[in-house]
């Protein structure tokens, strides 16, 4: 087995007391001051994450836009320069290769940010379908990535840059920002459900930027690890590849139909997804709240009237909601609000009620 890789911030994690684990072949901190504390800091103030393990692929050339329009489910043609969209790479049968972010750098150049464990697979998939007029480059080694997340992120970051952060809309980016004297690509994105930013920087500058952000934040920011990142994203129902998405799960089953633009023209997986939409997905991702003692974990079976009807994709304690909740992929006929199901926790069925809207809305949907 190959040795786990270190990000450019590895020494920073040790310095700040990170508890290191092997995650997708990378040594990363699972926590520093405690998952619950880091989770609450991000919801109430700010947290700083190392997400340098994510992959970055640049697609460029005169046919780059048309190529990505064919390779992904969202409408890349609608992107303006400086804008970002969430999209999916699908197989012909509608299963998901990966979920990605697409940054439009210029008329003929796009940056794809992909899941760490899928980088090689995504690269091979893109190259397999490459056409004349398209160049595909793996740029993962040229970027470190930091995520500053939380309601105080803008207040912390603004004094460090001359870019007007208030003018930067959600899912837009500045391609050439300078933060604490360090050049970076700065986007208003994140994976926590809170407002915040992601900063792409040369690996040799990452540690200096990390320290500058922590110093600027003072008591309003903490370094945060993989544990809090997972509880934060789960609590706001953000999908995770390998859990809510995968080769055997379509975007429609995962409740991501908004990101599948069937009317944009042909793309890989379109025919299968169009047929699935017409017939109705056989499975749906549903929200469950546990009514009895027991922790619902990914992979646990879900039963309805004694019959197994699906499995938990993500679950656990939601610190903000103070509940044990779960996402589960179940047979569509079970998707009825109020339906009483069972999650099989270590061989014992615990009652769980199917509800809608029990997860925390992300910041941009609160109050609506």
Legacy VTK file of the C-alpha trace (Angstrom):
# vtk DataFile Version 3.0
C-alpha trace
ASCII
DATASET POLYDATA
POINTS 368 float
0.000 0.000 0.000
1.490 3.393 -0.951
2.393 5.781 1.827
-0.193 8.471 2.532
0.608 11.859 0.998
1.119 15.069 2.912
-0.405 18.395 1.937
1.719 21.570 2.020
0.032 22.337 5.349
1.069 19.127 7.095
3.504 20.895 9.450
0.819 23.465 10.295
-1.521 20.693 11.375
1.082 19.263 13.708
1.903 22.710 15.037
-1.738 23.383 15.890
-2.348 19.965 17.462
-4.222 18.281 14.652
-5.012 14.583 15.119
-3.867 13.101 11.846
-5.591 10.315 9.930
-5.276 8.733 6.504
-8.119 10.072 4.367
-8.305 8.994 0.720
-4.546 8.495 0.710
-3.795 11.840 2.389
-2.643 12.605 5.926
-5.129 15.166 7.191
-6.388 16.324 10.605
-9.665 14.808 11.735
-9.885 17.372 14.539
-7.911 19.876 16.617
-9.942 21.199 19.541
-12.811 18.719 19.120
-15.343 18.095 16.362
-18.302 19.632 18.193
-16.340 22.757 19.123
-15.032 23.216 15.594
-18.507 22.601 14.168
-20.068 25.268 16.373
-17.275 27.735 15.676
-17.959 27.440 11.944
-21.714 27.908 12.453
-21.255 30.879 14.800
-17.900 32.453 13.872
-15.344 30.866 11.519
-13.188 27.821 10.872
-10.195 27.273 8.622
-9.871 24.009 6.683
-7.074 22.474 4.636
-8.657 21.036 1.495
-5.458 20.797 -0.514
-6.159 17.156 -1.245
-8.854 18.135 -3.747
-7.920 17.726 -7.397
-7.649 20.545 -9.933
-7.933 19.897 -13.659
-7.736 22.638 -16.309
-9.652 22.153 -19.543
-8.763 24.642 -22.259
-8.847 25.241 -25.993
-11.317 26.472 -28.628
-13.643 23.504 -28.009
-13.319 23.437 -24.217
-16.780 24.884 -23.543
-18.571 22.544 -25.937
-16.586 19.603 -24.542
-17.615 20.329 -20.956
-21.175 20.911 -22.065
-21.158 17.335 -23.362
-19.245 15.846 -20.420
-21.306 17.367 -17.573
-24.963 17.696 -16.608
-25.195 21.419 -15.814
-25.332 24.174 -18.437
-21.727 25.324 -18.814
-22.712 27.623 -21.691
-24.488 29.907 -19.224
-21.356 30.540 -17.179
-19.855 34.025 -17.351
-16.155 34.598 -16.855
-15.498 34.566 -13.117
-18.545 32.409 -12.381
-18.712 28.873 -10.954
-21.233 26.080 -11.246
-21.760 22.781 -9.468
-22.139 19.906 -11.891
-21.876 16.163 -12.306
-19.907 13.875 -14.554
-22.128 10.935 -15.428
-21.802 7.569 -17.085
-24.089 6.638 -19.976
-26.438 4.871 -17.551
-26.813 8.004 -15.410
-24.558 6.837 -12.573
-22.166 9.460 -11.282
-18.450 9.558 -12.102
-17.958 12.523 -9.766
-19.483 15.785 -8.587
-17.356 18.791 -9.440
-17.093 22.569 -9.469
-16.447 24.291 -12.795
-14.734 27.699 -12.711
-14.827 29.687 -15.946
-11.361 31.263 -16.153
-11.829 32.629 -19.663
-13.696 32.036 -22.938
-11.607 28.958 -23.650
-10.357 27.922 -20.210
-12.037 26.210 -17.258
-10.819 24.960 -13.883
-12.450 21.772 -12.601
-12.212 21.054 -8.878
-12.796 17.360 -8.263
-12.883 14.978 -5.321
-9.446 13.875 -4.151
-10.088 10.143 -4.459
-11.535 10.620 -7.947
-8.858 12.820 -9.490
-7.133 10.080 -11.506
-10.458 8.541 -12.525
-11.895 11.893 -13.629
-8.769 12.733 -15.565
-8.898 9.388 -17.390
-12.620 9.836 -18.097
-12.080 13.285 -19.586
-9.088 12.147 -21.631
-11.036 9.143 -22.897
-13.579 11.503 -24.439
-11.192 14.264 -25.480
-11.617 15.775 -28.909
-9.529 18.049 -31.160
-9.362 21.589 -29.833
-9.337 20.540 -26.154
-6.369 20.349 -23.802
-6.686 18.643 -20.418
-4.083 19.215 -17.698
-3.869 17.867 -14.165
-2.837 20.908 -12.109
-3.384 19.356 -8.674
0.279 19.620 -7.680
0.285 23.339 -8.392
-2.447 24.272 -5.923
-2.940 24.181 -2.197
-6.491 24.981 -1.123
-7.711 26.620 2.075
-11.347 27.113 3.060
-12.305 29.892 5.453
-15.907 29.237 6.458
-18.376 30.868 8.804
-20.431 34.032 9.277
-17.341 36.037 10.270
-15.202 34.858 7.344
-15.666 38.046 5.335
-14.841 40.250 8.331
-11.631 38.258 8.900
-10.572 38.187 5.262
-11.397 41.712 4.095
-8.523 43.523 5.867
-6.064 41.146 4.179
-7.048 41.988 0.590
-7.896 45.002 -1.537
-10.579 43.041 -3.361
-14.116 44.106 -2.509
-15.481 40.951 -0.895
-18.968 42.395 -0.459
-19.152 42.669 -4.252
-18.225 39.027 -4.758
-21.423 37.018 -5.219
-21.957 33.435 -4.120
-20.378 31.058 -6.625
-18.185 33.755 -8.228
-14.440 34.240 -7.903
-11.547 36.644 -8.297
-8.923 34.863 -10.429
-6.064 37.101 -9.354
-6.556 38.236 -5.777
-3.809 39.014 -3.279
-4.429 37.998 0.343
-1.879 38.885 3.005
0.534 39.702 0.177
0.071 36.252 -1.384
-1.383 35.810 -4.899
-4.336 33.435 -5.000
-7.580 32.582 -6.710
-10.337 33.583 -4.313
-13.858 32.192 -4.583
-17.016 32.639 -2.543
-17.725 28.943 -2.170
-17.614 26.264 0.500
-18.884 22.948 1.760
-20.261 23.760 5.196
-23.548 25.542 4.577
-22.060 28.761 5.950
-20.846 31.835 4.052
-17.161 31.733 3.328
-14.332 31.573 0.858
-11.952 29.113 -0.731
-8.429 30.191 -1.603
-6.238 28.444 -4.194
-2.587 29.243 -3.693
0.874 28.029 -4.722
1.866 25.166 -2.369
4.951 26.985 -1.065
2.756 29.925 0.042
0.086 27.872 1.792
1.602 27.849 5.291
2.089 31.629 5.317
-1.491 32.158 4.183
-2.773 29.700 6.806
-1.001 31.572 9.590
-2.107 34.960 8.272
-5.764 33.915 8.279
-5.585 32.491 11.795
-3.789 35.597 13.064
-6.345 37.899 11.425
-9.232 35.936 12.888
-7.887 35.719 16.415
-10.525 34.275 18.736
-13.081 34.330 15.932
-11.500 31.457 14.009
-10.182 27.971 14.736
-8.427 25.409 12.555
-10.991 22.738 11.717
-10.614 19.159 10.566
-12.316 16.472 8.548
-14.689 15.554 11.368
-16.320 18.964 11.546
-16.308 19.258 7.765
-18.389 16.088 7.592
-20.894 17.016 10.324
-21.280 20.499 8.832
-21.957 19.256 5.308
-24.200 16.431 6.508
-26.287 18.750 8.679
-27.143 20.909 5.641
-27.658 17.906 3.368
-24.704 18.514 1.047
-23.939 15.316 -0.891
-20.673 13.422 -0.519
-19.345 11.223 -3.268
-19.260 7.596 -2.142
-22.248 8.252 0.115
-25.062 10.155 -1.618
-23.438 9.846 -5.062
-21.688 7.040 -6.899
-21.697 4.873 -10.022
-24.881 3.139 -8.825
-26.724 6.311 -7.788
-28.064 8.829 -10.291
-28.378 12.569 -9.628
-32.173 12.262 -9.774
-32.178 9.612 -7.057
-29.928 11.856 -4.967
-32.327 14.785 -5.298
-29.961 16.785 -7.499
-32.252 17.151 -10.498
-31.732 20.925 -10.456
-28.188 20.348 -11.702
-29.287 18.136 -14.596
-30.251 20.335 -17.555
-32.011 17.937 -19.861
-32.965 20.773 -22.242
-29.417 22.012 -22.918
-28.611 19.467 -25.633
-26.846 16.146 -25.619
-24.520 15.091 -22.814
-23.254 11.793 -21.452
-26.040 10.166 -19.456
-28.817 12.385 -20.828
-30.907 9.609 -22.394
-30.832 7.494 -19.247
-31.648 10.429 -16.984
-34.440 11.618 -19.249
-35.987 8.148 -19.145
-35.589 7.976 -15.382
-37.251 11.346 -14.924
-40.178 10.312 -17.108
-40.713 7.072 -15.212
-39.810 8.485 -11.796
-36.717 7.346 -9.882
-37.044 3.914 -8.320
-35.140 5.173 -5.260
-35.066 8.504 -3.501
-32.843 10.165 -0.945
-34.944 10.834 2.144
-34.467 12.572 5.482
-34.823 10.567 8.670
-34.830 11.590 12.308
-33.994 8.851 14.805
-36.600 8.412 17.537
-34.694 5.918 19.659
-31.205 5.625 21.080
-28.594 4.628 18.486
-26.318 6.330 16.001
-27.320 5.938 12.341
-24.193 5.367 10.263
-23.576 5.164 6.526
-24.355 1.729 5.164
-26.837 0.716 7.834
-29.940 -1.010 6.378
-33.314 0.728 6.451
-36.482 -1.321 6.884
-40.147 -0.608 6.298
-42.634 -2.949 8.008
-39.861 -5.486 8.460
-38.691 -5.413 4.860
-35.344 -3.915 3.867
-36.010 -0.969 1.538
-32.680 0.856 1.397
-29.669 2.023 3.346
-28.340 5.032 5.214
-25.945 7.116 3.094
-24.904 9.567 5.833
-25.973 9.959 9.412
-25.032 10.870 12.930
-25.400 13.606 15.497
-26.234 17.036 14.138
-24.766 19.486 16.686
-26.771 22.542 15.612
-30.054 20.640 15.518
-29.183 18.525 18.584
-30.676 15.451 16.911
-29.556 12.192 15.403
-30.458 12.428 11.737
-29.739 10.486 8.584
-29.982 10.581 4.832
-31.085 7.307 3.322
-31.602 6.012 -0.193
-34.852 4.034 -0.127
-37.474 2.681 -2.486
-39.540 5.570 -3.779
-42.814 4.136 -2.532
-41.520 4.649 1.014
-41.010 8.372 0.487
-44.003 9.560 2.458
-43.627 12.241 5.164
-44.449 10.740 8.529
-43.631 7.202 7.394
-42.193 5.201 10.272
-39.097 3.253 9.248
-36.392 1.336 11.074
-32.651 1.857 10.876
-30.779 -1.315 11.727
-28.056 -0.210 14.147
-25.720 -3.082 14.973
-28.430 -5.612 14.334
-31.122 -3.750 16.289
-33.879 -1.811 14.599
-34.426 1.705 15.930
-37.447 3.767 14.958
-36.898 6.642 12.559
-39.485 8.970 11.081
-39.276 10.148 7.492
-39.683 13.905 7.329
-38.954 16.724 4.914
-37.140 19.899 5.814
-35.637 18.617 9.068
-32.056 19.347 7.987
-30.541 22.810 8.498
-30.919 25.015 5.404
-27.629 26.393 4.027
-27.043 30.077 4.754
-28.308 31.257 1.353
-31.709 29.628 1.918
-32.338 30.549 5.520
-35.293 32.777 6.112
-36.923 31.802 2.834
LINES 1 369
368 0 1 2 3 4 5 6 7 8 9 10 11 12 13 14 15 16 17 18 19 20 21 22 23 24 25 26 27 28 29 30 31 32 33 34 35 36 37 38 39 40 41 42 43 44 45 46 47 48 49 50 51 52 53 54 55 56 57 58 59 60 61 62 63 64 65 66 67 68 69 70 71 72 73 74 75 76 77 78 79 80 81 82 83 84 85 86 87 88 89 90 91 92 93 94 95 96 97 98 99 100 101 102 103 104 105 106 107 108 109 110 111 112 113 114 115 116 117 118 119 120 121 122 123 124 125 126 127 128 129 130 131 132 133 134 135 136 137 138 139 140 141 142 143 144 145 146 147 148 149 150 151 152 153 154 155 156 157 158 159 160 161 162 163 164 165 166 167 168 169 170 171 172 173 174 175 176 177 178 179 180 181 182 183 184 185 186 187 188 189 190 191 192 193 194 195 196 197 198 199 200 201 202 203 204 205 206 207 208 209 210 211 212 213 214 215 216 217 218 219 220 221 222 223 224 225 226 227 228 229 230 231 232 233 234 235 236 237 238 239 240 241 242 243 244 245 246 247 248 249 250 251 252 253 254 255 256 257 258 259 260 261 262 263 264 265 266 267 268 269 270 271 272 273 274 275 276 277 278 279 280 281 282 283 284 285 286 287 288 289 290 291 292 293 294 295 296 297 298 299 300 301 302 303 304 305 306 307 308 309 310 311 312 313 314 315 316 317 318 319 320 321 322 323 324 325 326 327 328 329 330 331 332 333 334 335 336 337 338 339 340 341 342 343 344 345 346 347 348 349 350 351 352 353 354 355 356 357 358 359 360 361 362 363 364 365 366 367
